[in-house]
Amino acid sequence: MKSTNIRKGNIVRIKGTLYRVLTMAHVTPGKGRAHVQTKLRNLMDGSQTEIRFRSEDDVEKVALDTKSMQYLYNDSSGYHFMDTETYDQAALAQDVLGENMQYLVPDAVVRTEWFEGKPVGIELPVAVDLKVVETAPGIKDSTASAQRKPATLETGLVVQVPSFIQEGEVVRVSTLDGSYLGRAT
C-alpha cells in the first residue's frame, strides 16, 4: 500500500521487522514534498521509533492471526495466556505488551495477535472494569463535579476519579487513554 494509506493500529513490515503504527500524520509543508510522519512500535522487542515516509513510498501491510486467550498469570518468563479452545499456553514478554497489562486482571479473556506461529501482542477491549483498591475518602455530599482525586486500581493503574468514588467500588476505564468513564454496572 502507499504510505498515505497508513492508519493508526496497522501492522507494517519494514526491512523484515514488524511494527505497529502508534501515530500517523500526513505533513504537507509549504515548501518541499508532502510526507507521512509515523511513530512505530517494534512488535518483537517493544522499542519505539519514528519513521518519515515520502508520499509515493510503498509500505507492506501485514495481517495478523488472532486467537481468543485467557490471561493466567505472570512470572519471570513473561505473561502467560491460555488458548480457550485448545488449552495451549503461550508466554509474552513485558516489553512486547507494554502498558497493556495495566488493564488486565487474571482470568480476563482477550484476543491475542499471532504472526507466523508466534504471539506478538494483544487486542484490548475499548473499556475495562477494575476495582478501586486505594483512594482518599470521599467528600460528603459531593456530586459528579470537576473535583477529581487519584485512585489506585487492582492492577496498579492510577486514574483520576470523581471525589464520590470509594475504595471497593468497580469503575470503567478507557484502554485508549486510561481515563475514568464511569461506575461499572
C-alpha positions as CSV (number, residue, x, y, z in Angstrom):
1,M,0.0,0.0,0.0
2,K,1.0,3.6,-0.4
3,S,2.4,5.3,2.7
4,T,-0.5,7.8,2.6
5,N,-2.9,4.9,3.4
6,I,-1.2,4.0,6.7
7,R,-3.6,4.2,9.7
8,K,-3.1,4.0,13.4
9,G,-3.1,0.4,14.6
10,N,-1.9,-1.0,11.2
11,I,0.9,-3.6,11.3
12,V,3.6,-2.9,8.7
13,R,6.8,-4.7,7.8
14,I,9.9,-2.5,7.2
15,K,13.2,-4.2,6.4
16,G,11.9,-7.5,7.7
17,T,10.7,-6.2,11.1
18,L,7.1,-5.9,12.1
19,Y,5.9,-2.6,13.6
20,R,2.5,-1.4,14.9
21,V,1.6,2.2,13.9
22,L,1.1,4.2,17.1
23,T,0.5,7.6,15.4
24,M,0.5,8.9,11.8
25,A,0.4,12.4,10.4
26,H,0.3,13.5,6.8
27,V,2.5,16.6,6.6
28,T,2.3,19.0,3.7
29,P,4.9,21.7,4.2
30,G,4.7,25.0,2.2
31,K,8.0,24.2,0.6
32,G,9.1,20.7,-0.5
33,R,7.2,17.5,-0.8
34,A,4.5,16.0,1.4
35,H,5.4,13.2,3.6
36,V,3.9,10.8,6.2
37,Q,5.4,11.0,9.7
38,T,4.8,7.9,11.8
39,K,5.6,6.7,15.3
40,L,6.0,2.9,15.4
41,R,6.4,0.2,18.0
42,N,8.6,-2.9,17.2
43,L,6.4,-6.0,17.8
44,M,9.4,-8.2,18.7
45,D,11.2,-6.0,21.3
46,G,8.7,-3.3,22.2
47,S,11.0,-0.4,21.2
48,Q,9.6,2.7,19.6
49,T,10.9,4.6,16.6
50,E,9.8,7.4,14.3
51,I,10.0,7.0,10.5
52,R,9.2,9.5,7.8
53,F,7.9,8.2,4.5
54,R,7.6,10.0,1.2
55,S,4.1,10.2,-0.1
56,E,5.0,7.9,-3.0
57,D,6.7,5.2,-0.9
58,D,5.2,1.7,-0.8
59,V,4.7,0.0,2.6
60,E,4.0,-3.7,3.2
61,K,0.9,-4.1,5.4
62,V,0.8,-7.4,7.3
63,A,-2.3,-9.2,8.5
64,L,-2.1,-11.0,11.9
65,D,-4.0,-14.1,13.0
66,T,-6.0,-13.7,16.2
67,K,-6.9,-16.2,18.9
68,S,-9.2,-15.8,22.0
69,M,-7.0,-16.4,25.0
70,Q,-7.3,-16.2,28.8
71,Y,-4.7,-14.3,30.8
72,L,-3.5,-16.7,33.6
73,Y,-0.5,-15.2,35.5
74,N,2.9,-13.6,35.1
75,D,6.3,-14.6,36.3
76,S,10.0,-14.0,35.3
77,S,9.5,-15.6,31.9
78,G,6.6,-13.3,30.9
79,Y,2.8,-13.1,30.9
80,H,1.1,-16.4,30.4
81,F,-2.1,-16.8,28.3
82,M,-4.1,-20.0,27.6
83,D,-6.0,-20.7,24.3
84,T,-9.7,-21.1,25.3
85,E,-10.3,-23.8,22.7
86,T,-7.1,-26.0,22.7
87,Y,-5.8,-25.1,26.2
88,D,-2.3,-24.5,24.7
89,Q,-0.3,-21.9,26.7
90,A,1.9,-19.1,25.4
91,A,4.0,-16.5,27.2
92,L,4.5,-12.9,26.0
93,A,7.3,-10.7,27.3
94,Q,6.7,-7.5,29.2
95,D,8.4,-5.3,26.6
96,V,6.1,-6.7,23.9
97,L,2.9,-6.0,25.8
98,G,4.0,-2.6,27.2
99,E,1.4,-0.7,29.2
100,N,-1.4,-3.0,28.1
101,M,-1.1,-5.2,31.2
102,Q,-2.3,-2.3,33.4
103,Y,-5.8,-3.1,32.1
104,L,-5.8,-6.9,32.6
105,V,-6.7,-9.0,35.6
106,P,-6.1,-12.8,35.8
107,D,-8.8,-14.8,34.0
108,A,-9.6,-12.0,31.6
109,V,-10.2,-13.2,28.0
110,V,-8.6,-11.1,25.3
111,R,-7.7,-11.5,21.6
112,T,-4.0,-12.3,21.1
113,E,-2.3,-11.5,17.8
114,W,0.0,-14.0,16.1
115,F,2.4,-13.8,13.2
116,E,3.9,-16.9,11.7
117,G,3.0,-19.0,14.8
118,K,4.4,-16.6,17.3
119,P,2.4,-14.3,19.7
120,V,3.2,-10.7,19.0
121,G,0.6,-8.7,21.1
122,I,-2.9,-8.4,22.5
123,E,-6.0,-6.6,21.4
124,L,-7.6,-4.8,24.4
125,P,-11.4,-4.0,24.6
126,V,-12.2,-0.3,24.4
127,A,-13.0,-0.2,28.1
128,V,-12.4,-2.5,31.2
129,D,-13.9,-2.7,34.6
130,L,-11.4,-2.6,37.5
131,K,-11.8,-2.4,41.3
132,V,-10.6,0.6,43.3
133,V,-8.2,-0.7,46.0
134,E,-6.9,2.7,47.3
135,T,-8.2,6.2,47.2
136,A,-8.7,9.2,49.5
137,P,-12.0,9.2,51.5
138,G,-15.0,10.6,49.6
139,I,-16.2,14.1,50.4
140,K,-19.7,14.1,51.9
141,D,-22.5,15.4,49.6
142,S,-20.1,15.7,46.6
143,T,-21.6,15.2,43.2
144,A,-20.2,14.5,39.8
145,S,-18.4,17.8,39.6
146,A,-15.0,18.7,38.4
147,Q,-13.4,17.6,41.7
148,R,-11.1,14.7,41.0
149,K,-8.8,12.5,43.1
150,P,-6.3,9.8,42.3
151,A,-7.4,6.2,42.7
152,T,-5.2,3.1,42.5
153,L,-6.9,0.2,40.8
154,E,-6.4,-3.6,41.3
155,T,-3.8,-3.8,38.5
156,G,-1.7,-0.9,39.9
157,L,-3.1,1.6,37.4
158,V,-3.7,5.1,38.8
159,V,-6.6,7.1,37.4
160,Q,-8.3,10.4,38.3
161,V,-11.8,9.7,39.5
162,P,-14.6,11.9,40.9
163,S,-14.5,12.6,44.6
164,F,-17.5,10.4,45.4
165,I,-15.8,7.1,44.4
166,Q,-14.9,4.9,47.4
167,E,-12.5,2.0,47.9
168,G,-14.0,-1.3,46.8
169,E,-16.1,0.2,44.0
170,V,-15.7,-1.0,40.4
171,V,-15.1,1.6,37.8
172,R,-15.0,1.5,34.0
173,V,-11.7,2.8,32.5
174,S,-10.8,3.6,28.8
175,T,-8.0,1.5,27.5
176,L,-7.2,4.1,24.9
177,D,-6.1,6.9,27.3
178,G,-6.5,5.4,30.8
179,S,-9.4,7.8,31.7
180,Y,-12.3,7.2,34.1
181,L,-15.5,6.6,32.2
182,G,-18.0,5.9,35.0
183,R,-19.0,3.3,37.6
184,A,-19.3,-0.2,36.3
185,T,-22.8,-1.6,36.2
